[in-house]
Amino acid sequence: MQSPISVLNSLSVVPVGERSISISGKDRYRIYLPMSLNSIWSVLHGSKVEVFIYIKGELGGMLEGARAVPLKVRIIGAGERYFIHLPTPLNMLWDEVNRRKIKVEVLIRRP
């Protein structure tokens, strides 16, 4: 079995898969990362990474035709869970996606 670092070095993009956007406290949204990839998240923990969020459902023109939202965020760990906080300036978007229970596809580009 390959080490997490060798796996990470062989990938330029980590496909996270389909995720939900969760509410985290007042006016904060996050995406939990799959625990099955915790060995990779532990290596990237604290790193600022490029994330691409592809919204899979309709939002009534909120994105003006765009389907992907590129972000630069840090991977955060809490216990055995890793997640990314979503930027608050886009809270209207995250709230709508969460409210409609729309799934998003997440890709993380390693630093």
C-alpha angles and dihedrals in degrees: 000000000000121000118250090248094054091047090049092048090053092055127068091184128030111212104217096182133216114345140168126235112239131200113242112190123308114344095345127117129187143178117224114221120225114270090219087074096046092122089062094042090052089058092047095041110133093009120125106238136182111247128191116200115195112198110217102194137057119275101182096255096310090136096039094234097319115123099184130065114200115206140172109218141149124251107238127199128206114175107310094339127089125194145159124237113226118228114264096223086072095049093120088060095044091047092053093047091048094045092051091044091234115170120228129207113225130204122181121201111208119236 
